[in-house]
Amino acid sequence: MAEPGPILETPRLILRGWHADDFEPYAALLADPATARFITRKGRPYRAPQAWAEMAFMIGHWQIRGFGMFVVEARDSGAFLGRAGPLQPEGWPGIEIGWALAPGATGRGYATEAAAATAQWAFRTLPAGHLISVIHPDNCASQRVAMRLGERRTDESFAPFGEPCEIWRLDR
């Protein structure tokens, strides 16, 4: 199968397209209650069929928009660590740089490293003057990542799954 999108490399990570064997670790990520709280439709863990649909959405986004979230993989071991990259589903207020890591991969700077690499790629590739991140007000970890990226919280909000979230902005 052809690789959807480019492959990006950072000192510790490989950011690449989605493969069939990403399903099990991605389903485990979405099944984790702490992770699901901020990234699933009702803030609840997903079961396998919902995770399958979400992974298909990630792959389809590349086909429809020409960009999307990358799989985040450990460069040294090849382990699946999560997802990061630009996303703009229909109705979204802009091109978002988002990230979500598997529970065992948090707290090591991977989210910042992956988000920074994908934001740089997005600014080189897409005609966006700025990128956004949609962050739940209780998601302190993602707020810290956004600050490390140089994003600023705006006065705007967006409720993608019902609860209002803050919009953070990163200018080109």
C-alpha positions, 0 to 999 in steps of 0.5 A, spaced: 500 500 500 502 506 498 504 511 503 499 516 504 502 523 505 510 524 506 514 521 512 517 526 517 522 525 521 525 528 528 530 526 532 526 521 536 520 520 531 517 518 525 511 521 522 508 517 517 501 515 514 496 510 517 497 502 516 493 496 517 497 494 523 496 501 527 489 499 528 490 495 535 494 500 538 490 506 536 484 502 538 487 501 545 489 509 545 482 510 544 479 505 549 483 509 554 478 513 559 483 519 560 485 519 553 478 519 550 476 524 555 478 530 550 478 527 543 472 522 542 465 525 541 462 524 548 469 524 552 468 516 553 472 510 551 471 507 544 470 500 543 473 497 537 468 498 531 468 506 533 476 506 533 475 502 526 471 508 524 476 513 527 482 510 523 478 510 517 476 517 518 484 519 519 485 515 512 480 518 509 481 525 511 488 525 507 484 522 501 479 528 501 483 534 503 490 532 501 493 532 508 491 529 515 494 526 522 500 522 521 502 516 525 507 518 531 512 512 531 518 511 536 524 512 531 528 507 535 523 501 536 518 503 531 512 503 537 506 506 535 506 512 540 499 516 537 497 521 532 499 528 530 498 533 525 493 538 521 486 536 521 480 540 518 473 536 518 467 539 515 465 545 519 471 546 523 473 553 524 480 552 521 486 548 520 487 544 526 494 542 529 492 536 533 495 531 537 494 525 542 498 520 545 498 513 547 498 513 555 505 510 556 508 515 551 505 521 555 510 526 559 516 525 554 515 531 550 513 527 544 507 531 543 511 537 542 516 534 538 510 531 533 506 537 533 512 542 531 514 538 526 507 537 523 506 544 524 512 546 520 510 541 514 503 544 514 506 551 514 510 549 508 505 545 504 498 548 506 496 555 504 494 557 511 496 564 514 495 560 521 493 554 525 489 553 530 488 547 536 481 546 539 483 544 546 478 543 552 479 548 558 480 542 563 486 539 558 492 542 561 497 537 558 495 540 551 495 547 553 502 546 555 504 543 549 500 549 545 504 554 549 511 550 547 509 551 540 508 558 541 500 558 540 496 563 544 489 562 546 484 566 543 477 569 545 474 564 541 471 557 542 468 552 538 464 546 541 466 540 536 463 535 541 458 539 545 462 542 550 465 548 549 473 548 547 478 554 547 481 555 540 489 556 540 492 560 535 499 559 531 501 564 526 505 563 520 
